[in-house]
């Protein structure tokens, strides 16, 4: 249904971003928390509008903006992620010399970019949305301006991200030249029709995949990830590891929905992605074994998780991919929230040695962190287990047994480094020369910790409700 | 008259680009680049594409060159950096140049074969472009404005001076 209402959730978020900018200029207070609350209000408004549009299938701009249920589900997921990140930033930014009110505005703009990406079937619009997201992320990575690592992260992210965008644009140009269409369904028709040579379209699609692989950090396009994740302010790292990844996978899901098995060319793309998936799972987990910085461990773990998600794309199973992304949101944001909790004014504790004995000294942070790590590793009864189970069983159903075997072995490797942190927290004595004291007066952080804990357990033990919603979302495709 | 102008502008364009490559002085390089952009704009004008000609002058000769000159001013190199002359880079660039030449030849051949004298309706006219921009491409157009806001806010937040910073 062509209706201006299709724009309303997006407009609400963009309006919030602009209003935050305006408030920052008008009042310019030292305490920026009020900007966070304003952003939260606009996110909530956007989410409410999403809920109201559920099942309505609004569209606008000649069908380049379509609010189907999948888009709405991702809107809600992004709003939730954004709200968590805002809550985590409230205290962090004034403690760690990143006290810029523009953070909330950039965060909302990044969210709007992701919403644009997931709600359009037109690759041109998707590209522009991706650019809105990336440009905001580059700036967010460098917000700790006095910190060299943060500046390095921003520069690295910017250079490699622009490089990836260039690949993407060139690929889109070739695809458009070959298929005479920028709409996903038109491109799929082009690949399915006729017997004419499709080399140009294939090269174009390959370049598009490379561009997206950069953004969602698949091996061998992951080089920027650990450095950017380590240097960026920790709440932003949490955001990078969850949100752009979900948006990228949502787009891949739409592209490859009807793609497999159409012709010999699609077979080629399938195997290329198969190799990427195996590399991502294996390399990500193996390098993570050697890290001693918890932030870097989580960075490599997020690379490895992208590999598992790619398995779901290859299996062509939408609901397991969406479920994985949902579960991943809760467990990864939760893990980063615990990491953010390990800080006091002007100091962050990110090294593995800092975590020795934390489990008994600060039971809430240690305990929840342990649950999130166990979930990331994929033990029952947590969400991580069910997510992996659904993805791998979907892959087995379509006969991707070798891929699943590799995936299971890779996640066995991952158990080692996740449990290493848990062991350090509970079974290692804190060394006397490393004094770790953290500032626990951060109610917003504990709110996020408990909400994530609730999410991880709810999705792990009673996933029924959310699965019903996800099935409703993907049944429209 | 048209032919004469074409060759004049073409000569100016190629000559200024050659001068730009051969000169070691950055300021001269920048000015010669402006000249080549301007003559390219003139060539577009000759091809009945007044809008593209104007855009070429405004964006390339105007905006992008200002950026170049800013960088040259800030970096302020007295002498150009001596290029390292390695055999393999020269060989590689020669190979790439030949490849490009062949590619261009093929492209020109293909284009000439498909053109049959008459020019089509003016594609590059401002009217047509404006109509497309505000009908079919309205959504991308609006998203671009969000993109520019994000880039501006990001750039400003990274470089602005805070009250307590000197």
Interface residues (C-beta under 8 A of the other chain):
Chain A: X14 X17 X18 X21 X60 X61 X62 X64 X65 X100 X102 X103 X105 X106 X109 X110 X112 X113 X116 X120 X124 X125 X128 X129 X131 X132 X135 X136 X138 X139 X140 X142 X143 X145 X154
Chain B: X136 X138 X139 X140 X143 X144 X146 X147 X149 X150 X151 X153 X154 X155 X156 X157 X158
